[in-house]
Structure formats: C-alpha cells, structure tokens
Amino acid sequence: MLKSTLMASSIPQTSPASALSTRLVLFSVLATGIGQSMTFTLLAPLGREVGFGEVQVGLVISCSALLFTLTSPVWGRTSDRWGRKPVLLLGLFGYAFGCILFATAFYFGLKGLLSGMTLYLLVISARVLMASLMSAAPSAASAYIADTTSVEQRVAGMGRLGAARTLGAILGPAMCGLLAVIGLLTPLYIAAGITLLSTVMVAIIVKEPPRTTSQPASKLKLKLFDDRYFPYILIGFVAFLAFSMTSQTIGFYIQDRFVLDGKGTAQALGLGMMVAAAMSFFSQAYLAGRVKLSPVWLMKLGLPVLMIGYCSLLFANTIAVLVIFLGIMGLGLGMVSPGITAGASLSVGAEEQGAVSGLVSACPAAGFVLGPVVGTSLYQLNPALPYLCACALMLPLTIYAWRFGRTAQ
C-alpha cells in the first residue's frame, strides 16, 4: 500500500538502507521534475523577452527532445551493463550542468550581451547538451524501480516514480511564481542547485540494486515494434505529442488572451501547471498506487479525460477557469503515464528492464520532437488549432487503447 510517495516504498524484504536508496532515487526524479517544469513555465516568456518567435521557442524544445529520444534507449541498455547508479549519476550531473549553461545563455541575452542567431544557437546547444546527458536519469531510475519491485508491486512502484516526477511538476511552477519576482532566471539556477544536491546524496548513499537475473545483457537491444510492448510505446508517443502541442503554446495563449507581461505570464502559467501537476499526482498516487488499476485501465480511462481537458481550454474566459481545465488535463495525463511505464515493464523479462525503460523514457521526448513545432506553427495560424488538434488525436487513440485492452487483460 502506498503510504507516501517519497517516504515509503513497497519493496519485498526491504532493508532500511535499500529503502533510503529508493527514496533518494525518487528524490532525484523529483529534482529533475522541478527543473523541467520550471523550464517549460519560463521558456515562452523568456523567449519573448530576448526576441525569439513562437516557432523558434518550439524548435528549442524539439531539438532537445530529438536528442533525448535518440539517447534514452542507449542509456537504458547502458544501465544494464554499467549498473543503475552510475548511469543515474551521469544523468543528474548532466542535467545540472546543462541547466546552468541554459540559464547563463539567457542571462547574456537579457543583459544585451548576446542577441540574434548567436544567442539562439547558444540556447539550443545548451538545451541539447542537457537533454543528451539527462536522458540517462529517467531510464536508470525506471530500471531501478523495476529491479526493486515484484510483479505485483510494479504498477504501484511506477506510480510512485511518476508521482515523484509529478510532485516536481507541482513544486516547479509554484517556485517559479514566487521566484519570478526576483528574476526570470532565478528558478533555473535554483533547480540546478537542487539537482546537484541530489547527485551528491545519490553518490554517497544509494547502493546498486541486486539483479533478479544473471543473464548478461551487455548487447541486449530491443526492437521498437515488438508486439509485447509496442502498443504502450505508440500510445505514449501520441499522447505526449498532443500534450507537447498544448504545453508549448499555453504560455503564449495565456499571455495573448489575458494581455499579460512576461512575469505575469510566468505566474499565471505557473499556477496552472501546479494545479495540473497536482491532479496528475492524485492520479498516480491514488489510482495507480492505492486503487491499483491495471496499466490498460489507466490508459483506457485517462485518454478520454485528456481529450476533454484539451477541448475545454478553448472555453476558458478567466485565468481561474483555465487553471481548472488544466487540472483536468493533468488528471488524464497522470493516469496515462504510469499505465504506459508499468505496462511496458510488465511485458518483458527481468533481463530486459533497462532496455525497455530506455524505450519508454523516449516516448515523451519523441512526442516533444514534433509537438512544439507543430503546435507553435498551428498557433500562428489560429490560437485554437493546437488544442483542437490535440483533442482530435485523443479520439482514435482512445479507440485503439480499448481495442488493445481486450487482448492485453
């Protein structure tokens, strides 16, 4: 039973030392979740402050997401060879270092020391470097949870992992709202500091988990279209494609619809993302953890909720109403995400956990390769189009999930 997202772990025959290690792994996920949500909250207003257009901002996310997608499976397989802890440490340090570079590039832009294409290329380069290294962290963390949970506990374990990430998504926007008064870049430097603290604690305390199999996996490479887990990969990709179309335009939508400046946009968007993440946290902690819905049922119920959330955003006439609708969207995503992760993990053997974790970790990033560019391009044509398209994508995906569910259960 889930007692606390970060303070408890249902691992069979868990010693105090291994329980602490699990909590620190979850804390590392929390730390990067804070940083990522801060970046998504601040990128739109920061981009406009230094003169970037909507599509340029979308390309920053798309380029980094492409690298994340390509490197996640590699890091997942590497964690099977090197171990979970070394790969996790590399990902955490890479994220902190990249975040500092990313924030510093914008600092030069805000101070007028850099501008135009030079500034833009520096921002993209910093983000790409961050993504290529940080992709090691979620792959290793997911594989660690798979190593330390039984089959019966896998959904709850992945729910705790997702809840830790979502808790970071709650705290990140909240911190942005508070710290944006000091400066738009302050939250990013704070995020890098939290991640560095997590890196040190993981390095000192976390122990490499025992493997449940002795089969060597040094050359194990799973095929993308393997029937065992491909439906989860497909649902994850399309779900996050739709989510990225909306999440990367919602900052512009709020600023333009309610006529706000950069700091006002960051604060309003931070509140909306905090509520969305809180509802996602509820889904992952309660529905996946306590109610223990199966992975298939989490997806079958979550996708229609996502569809409703995307469509309702168009009818928000006040910031308060828009925040409520973002909460609906977060509720749906919080159901779909652990369903994808746990379902894929349960579909393979113990010797394949690192490899499949890398593939699943690449799903959100793969969606963010195309989604931001498509979303921002549609937004320039009509601000309603990204949300209508996201809603339309959920309909066939829901039908597919229900049909797939008949054979998977």
ROZA-73778 format. One record per residue (C-alpha): x, y, z; residue number from 0; residue in one letter. Coordinates in steps of 0.02 Angstrom, whole numbers, plus 50000, padded with zeros to 5 digits. Each point is the difference from the previous one (the first is absolute). Layout:
! residues N
      x      y      z  pos  code
      X      Y      Z  NUM     A
...
END
This chain:
! residues 409
      x      y      z  pos  code
  50000  50000  50000    0     M
  50060  50175  49959    1     L
  50033  50096  50161    2     K
  50102  50142  49930    3     S
  50067  50035  49828    4     T
  50176  50037  50054    5     L
  50007  49935  50178    6     M
  49950  49820  49972    7     A
  50029  49863  49874    8     S
  49917  49831  49988    9     S
  50153  49897  49958   10     I
  50001  49818  50054   11     P
  50114  49967  50149   12     Q
  50061  50179  50001   13     T
  50140  50047  50118   14     S
  50012  50177  50070   15     P
  50150  50033  49888   16     A
  49912  49945  49841   17     S
  49843  50096  50050   18     A
  50104  50158  50018   19     L
  50080  49967  49831   20     S
  49829  49988  49920   21     T
  49946  50163  50080   22     R
  50155  50086  49934   23     L
  49969  49932  49825   24     V
  49824  50070  50011   25     L
  50070  50164  50064   26     F
  50115  50008  49849   27     S
  49848  49981  49888   28     V
  49915  50137  50102   29     L
  50150  50115  49975   30     A
  50004  49982  49812   31     T
  49811  50016  49995   32     G
  50014  50168  50087   33     I
  50128  50059  49874   34     G
  49906  49940  49848   35     Q
  49836  50079  50054   36     S
  50092  50163  50036   37     M
  50073  49998  49825   38     T
  49830  49971  49919   39     F
  49923  50137  50106   40     T
  50135  50129  49963   41     L
  50048  49964  49820   42     L
  49856  50092  49916   43     A
  50019  50163  50098   44     P
  50190  49988  49996   45     L
  49998  49972  49812   46     G
  49894  50154  49971   47     R
  50108  50105  50117   48     E
  50154  49965  49891   49     V
  49906  50014  49834   50     G
  49969  49819  49953   51     F
  49844  49960  49899   52     G
  49875  49863  50044   53     E
  50071  49875  49876   54     V
  50177  50036  50058   55     Q
  49948  49960  50178   56     V
  49918  49840  49939   57     G
  50159  49949  49909   58     L
  50101  50015  50161   59     V
  49892  49864  50078   60     I
  49992  49896  49840   61     S
  50188  49993  49976   62     C
  50032  49950  50180   63     S
  49858  49874  49995   64     A
  50075  49919  49844   65     L
  50165  49972  50091   66     L
  49907  49935  50153   67     F
  49904  49878  49890   68     T
  50157  49935  49915   69     L
  50104  49983  50158   70     T
  49871  49929  50123   71     S
  50003  49822  49929   72     P
  50190  50005  49997   73     V
  50008  50051  50183   74     W
  49871  49869  50044   75     G
  50108  49861  49926   76     R
  50154  50079  50077   77     T
  49921  49987  50173   78     S
  49985  49813  49971   79     D
  50189  49993  49974   80     R
  50069  50134  50116   81     W
  49867  49992  50134   82     G
  49857  50116  50047   83     R
  50097  50114  50118   84     K
  50141  50058  49883   85     P
  49877  50039  49860   86     V
  49884  50092  50120   87     L
  50145  50105  50065   88     L
  50054  50045  49824   89     L
  49824  50055  49957   90     G
  49980  50105  50156   91     L
  50167  50089  49982   92     F
  49969  50026  49814   93     G
  49833  50081  50036   94     Y
  50070  50117  50132   95     A
  50146  50053  49890   96     F
  49889  50025  49848   97     G
  49872  50099  50099   98     C
  50134  50121  50057   99     I
  50060  50025  49821  100     L
  49821  50023  49939  101     F
  49960  50132  50132  102     A
  50166  50089  49970  103     T
  49966  50013  49813  104     A
  49836  50088  50037  105     F
  50089  50111  50128  106     Y
  50113  50064  49862  107     F
  49847  50029  49891  108     G
  49903  50095  50133  109     L
  50152  50109  50035  110     K
  50019  50039  49815  111     G
  50172  49919  49990  112     L
  49940  49875  49870  113     L
  49856  50007  49876  114     S
  49933  49931  49839  115     G
  50062  49837  49926  116     M
  50152  49991  50114  117     T
  49891  50000  50155  118     L
  49876  49880  49922  119     Y
  50133  49872  49953  120     L
  50076  50011  50173  121     L
  49830  49968  50082  122     V
  49965  49850  49888  123     I
  50175  49929  50026  124     S
  49984  50012  50190  125     A
  49830  49917  49997  126     R
  50058  49861  49882  127     V
  50151  49963  50110  128     L
  49887  49994  50152  129     M
  49877  49882  49915  130     A
  50130  49879  49934  131     S
  50072  49975  50175  132     L
  49846  50016  50109  133     M
  49911  49864  49899  134     S
  50107  49877  50098  135     A
  49910  50043  50163  136     A
  49819  49947  49964  137     P
  50056  49841  49912  138     S
  50108  49948  50148  139     A
  49871  50052  50130  140     A
  49861  49902  49915  141     S
  50112  49846  49986  142     A
  50048  50019  50184  143     Y
  49817  49996  50052  144     I
  49971  49848  49889  145     A
  50148  49913  50082  146     D
  49936  50034  50176  147     T
  49814  49959  49980  148     T
  49909  49836  49975  149     S
  49880  49972  49856  150     V
  49853  50033  50116  151     E
  50076  50164  50057  152     Q
  50057  50061  49830  153     R
  49851  50114  49962  154     V
  50008  50079  50172  155     A
  50189  50018  49985  156     G
  49988  50086  49832  157     M
  49859  50105  50071  158     G
  50116  50060  50139  159     R
  50132  50039  49870  160     L
  49875  50099  49897  161     G
  49932  50084  50156  162     A
  50175  50058  50048  163     A
  50022  50073  49827  164     R
  49829  50081  50012  165     T
  50034  50069  50173  166     L
  50149  50086  49920  167     G
  49881  50069  49870  168     A
  49894  50070  50142  169     I
  50143  50079  50093  170     L
  50087  50069  49845  171     G
  49861  50118  49942  172     P
  49964  50049  50180  173     A
  50182  50048  50024  174     M
  49997  50092  49834  175     C
  49853  50104  50058  176     G
  50093  50049  50158  177     L
  50174  50021  49929  178     L
  49949  50088  49837  179     A
  49979  50158  50104  180     V
  50188  49997  50028  181     I
  50041  49957  49820  182     G
  49947  49881  49862  183     L
  50165  49905  50008  184     L
  50007  49975  50188  185     T
  49891  49842  49998  186     P
  50114  49914  49874  187     L
  50156  50026  50106  188     Y
  49904  49937  50153  189     I
  49949  49844  49901  190     A
  50181  49966  49954  191     A
  50049  50015  50183  192     G
  49865  49877  50057  193     I
  50056  49875  49869  194     T
  50182  50016  50053  195     L
  49947  49966  50180  196     L
  49908  49845  49941  197     S
  50153  49944  49902  198     T
  50110  50009  50155  199     V
  49875  49903  50108  200     M
  49978  49864  49869  201     V
  50189  49983  49980  202     A
  50027  49980  50187  203     I
  49851  49896  50056  204     I
  49914  49905  49858  205     V
  50055  49820  49974  206     K
  49990  49906  49836  207     E
  49844  49889  50006  208     P
  50020  49811  49984  209     P
  49949  49930  49832  210     R
  49864  49869  49993  211     T
  50089  49914  49856  212     T
  50178  49951  49967  213     S
  49981  50002  49811  214     Q
  50121  50124  49921  215     P
  49915  50143  49912  216     A
  50148  50093  49931  217     S
  49943  49986  49821  218     K
  49813  49995  50029  219     L
  49906  50113  49880  220     K
  49811  49990  49993  221     L
  49907  50026  49838  222     K
  49884  50150  49996  223     L
  49856  49904  49919  224     F
  50003  49852  50119  225     D
  49817  49949  50024  226     D
  50024  49981  50188  227     R
  50020  50185  50035  228     Y
  49975  50096  49837  229     F
  49820  50050  50042  230     P
  50064  50087  50157  231     Y
  50135  50088  49898  232     I
  49874  50058  49870  233     L
  49875  50063  50128  234     I
  50139  50088  50094  235     G
  50067  50086  49845  236     F
  49832  50064  49937  237     V
  49942  50052  50175  238     A
  50156  50104  50028  239     F
  49996  50068  49823  240     L
  49830  50074  50040  241     A
  50056  50058  50171  242     F
  50154  50087  49931  243     S
  49895  50093  49871  244     M
  49899  50077  50141  245     T
  50132  50019  50135  246     S
  50118  50095  49884  247     Q
  49865  50123  49943  248     T
  49902  50025  50161  249     I
  50122  50135  50058  250     G
  49970  50100  49841  251     F
  49813  49964  50014  252     Y
  49993  50069  50178  253     I
  50105  50152  49959  254     Q
  49902  50046  49844  255     D
  49825  49960  50065  256     R
  50018  50089  50167  257     F
  50126  50134  49943  258     V
  50138  49966  50127  259     L
  50184  50045  50008  260     D
  50139  49872  50017  261     G
  49996  49987  50190  262     K
  49810  49998  50005  263     G
  49999  49860  49871  264     T
  50127  49898  50099  265     A
  49896  50019  50158  266     Q
  49834  49955  49917  267     A
  50074  49855  49904  268     L
  50090  49943  50157  269     G
  49835  49992  50094  270     L
  49918  49904  49857  271     G
  50142  49875  49986  272     M
  50002  49978  50188  273     M
  49815  49954  50003  274     V
  50022  49885  49849  275     A
  50146  49914  50084  276     A
  49902  49984  50163  277     A
  49860  49909  49910  278     M
  50127  49892  49911  279     S
  50078  49961  50168  280     F
  49830  49945  50064  281     F
  49979  49883  49852  282     S
  50171  49921  50022  283     Q
  49998  49989  50190  284     A
  49818  49947  50025  285     Y
  49936  49915  49842  286     L
  50163  49912  49958  287     A
  50060  49978  50180  288     G
  49850  49969  50113  289     R
  49860  49950  49883  290     V
  50128  49903  49898  291     K
  49916  50015  49831  292     L
  50084  49894  49868  293     S
  50112  50087  49872  294     P
  49871  49973  49863  295     V
  49859  50073  50103  296     W
  50105  50151  50046  297     L
  50022  50037  49814  298     M
  49820  49960  49952  299     K
  49933  50122  50129  300     L
  50137  50131  49987  301     G
  49994  50031  49813  302     L
  49817  50059  49996  303     P
  50036  50115  50148  304     V
  50146  50074  49903  305     L
  49886  50029  49851  306     M
  49876  50096  50108  307     I
  50141  50102  50078  308     G
  50072  50056  49833  309     Y
  49832  50051  49930  310     C
  49946  50094  50157  311     S
  50152  50115  49996  312     L
  49919  50094  49856  313     L
  49852  50049  50109  314     F
  50100  50078  50141  315     A
  49948  50183  50018  316     N
  50098  50033  50159  317     T
  50167  49942  50068  318     I
  49911  49909  50142  319     A
  49894  49899  49878  320     V
  50151  49961  49891  321     L
  50092  49936  50154  322     V
  49855  49881  50036  323     I
  50004  49934  49822  324     F
  50188  49975  50011  325     L
  49963  49895  50154  326     G
  49888  49886  49896  327     I
  50140  49981  49874  328     M
  50122  49956  50140  329     G
  49879  49870  50070  330     L
  49996  49910  49834  331     G
  50187  50006  49971  332     L
  50030  49936  50175  333     G
  49899  49844  49959  334     M
  50078  49967  49831  335     V
  50183  50022  50049  336     S
  50017  49861  50133  337     P
  49890  49887  49892  338     G
  50127  50013  49859  339     I
  50152  49977  50113  340     T
  49933  49855  50104  341     A
  49919  49913  49852  342     G
  50161  49998  49900  343     A
  50101  49945  50151  344     S
  49883  49855  50036  345     L
  50005  49943  49819  346     S
  50185  49951  50002  347     V
  50117  49895  50106  348     G
  50118  50056  50137  349     A
  50152  50002  49884  350     E
  49911  50123  49884  351     E
  49946  50131  50128  352     Q
  50138  50125  49962  353     G
  49973  49989  49813  354     A
  49811  50019  50008  355     V
  50017  50142  50127  356     S
  50106  50093  49874  357     G
  49869  49977  49864  358     L
  49858  50056  50113  359     V
  50100  50150  50064  360     S
  50021  50053  49818  361     A
  49811  50008  49972  362     C
  49969  50172  50077  363     P
  50155  50070  49917  364     A
  49950  49927  49831  365     A
  49833  50089  50016  366     G
  50092  50161  50041  367     F
  50104  49987  49840  368     V
  49853  50044  49887  369     L
  49871  50068  50121  370     G
  50075  50170  50042  371     P
  50037  50044  49818  372     V
  49830  49939  49941  373     V
  49912  50085  50146  374     G
  50086  50168  49981  375     T
  49976  49997  49811  376     S
  49814  49965  50022  377     L
  49991  50135  50133  378     Y
  50062  50129  49877  379     Q
  49859  49952  49882  380     L
  49867  49998  50135  381     N
  50025  49991  50190  382     P
  49863  49869  50014  383     A
  50078  49875  49878  384     L
  50128  49916  50117  385     P
  49863  49955  50124  386     Y
  49878  49941  49868  387     L
  50133  49889  49922  388     C
  50051  49929  50168  389     A
  49819  49959  50037  390     C
  49980  49918  49829  391     A
  50153  49890  50028  392     L
  49927  49930  50161  393     M
  49845  49927  49916  394     L
  50084  49865  49892  395     P
  50127  49969  50138  396     L
  49859  49965  50124  397     T
  49920  49878  49879  398     I
  50168  49914  49974  399     Y
  50029  49985  50188  400     A
  49829  49920  50028  401     W
  50027  49877  49857  402     R
  50176  49959  50060  403     F
  49933  49979  50176  404     G
  49890  49854  49950  405     R
  50152  49892  49964  406     T
  50120  50073  50129  407     A
  49893  49967  50153  408     Q
END
